[in-house]
Amino acid sequence: MLRITINETPTGQEWILQGKLAGPWVELLASKWEATREERGQRKCTVNLDEVSFVDQSGEATLRAMKKEGAELKACGIFTRHVLSCCGRGR
């Protein structure tokens, strides 16, 4: 299961992801990202991964695509920081 919370901030949006970014939940995130593209515009978007417990390869690819479109990915846990390092490599 994946929970996506989007908070509007004065300068942009903060996306908080909780749960597993795998299987059908990856498509949920990708479709939500696409659906809010126009609403986001050029505003800053931060994606908080602190409460993500698992990310599969398709989840990593989706995060890489989001990062490429300007999302700032944040994490404080060891696992999620590892995932972010994988997203930065573009594997």
Residue pairs with C-beta under 8 A, 6 or more apart in sequence:
1 19
1 20
1 25
2 17
2 18
2 19
2 20
2 21
2 25
2 28
2 29
3 16
3 17
3 18
3 19
4 15
4 16
4 17
4 28
4 29
4 32
5 15
5 16
5 18
6 13
6 14
6 15
6 16
6 32
6 36
7 13
7 14
7 15
7 16
11 43
11 44
12 40
12 43
12 44
12 45
12 46
13 36
13 40
13 43
13 44
13 45
13 46
14 45
14 46
14 48
15 45
15 46
15 47
15 48
15 71
16 48
16 50
16 51
17 29
17 47
17 48
17 49
17 51
17 52
18 51
18 52
19 25
19 51
19 52
19 53
20 52
20 53
20 54
20 55
21 29
21 52
21 54
21 55
21 56
21 59
21 62
21 63
22 54
22 55
22 56
22 58
22 59
23 56
25 59
26 56
26 58
26 59
26 62
29 59
29 62
30 62
30 65
33 62
33 66
33 69
42 70
44 70
44 72
45 66
45 70
45 71
45 72
46 71
46 72
46 73
46 74
47 63
47 66
47 71
47 72
47 73
47 74
48 74
48 75
49 55
49 63
49 73
49 74
49 75
49 80
49 83
49 84
50 74
50 75
50 76
50 77
50 80
52 75
52 79
52 80
52 83
53 79
55 63
55 80
55 83
60 83
60 86
60 87
60 91
63 73
63 83
63 84
63 87
64 87
64 90
66 73
67 73
67 87
67 88
73 84
73 87
75 81
75 83
75 84
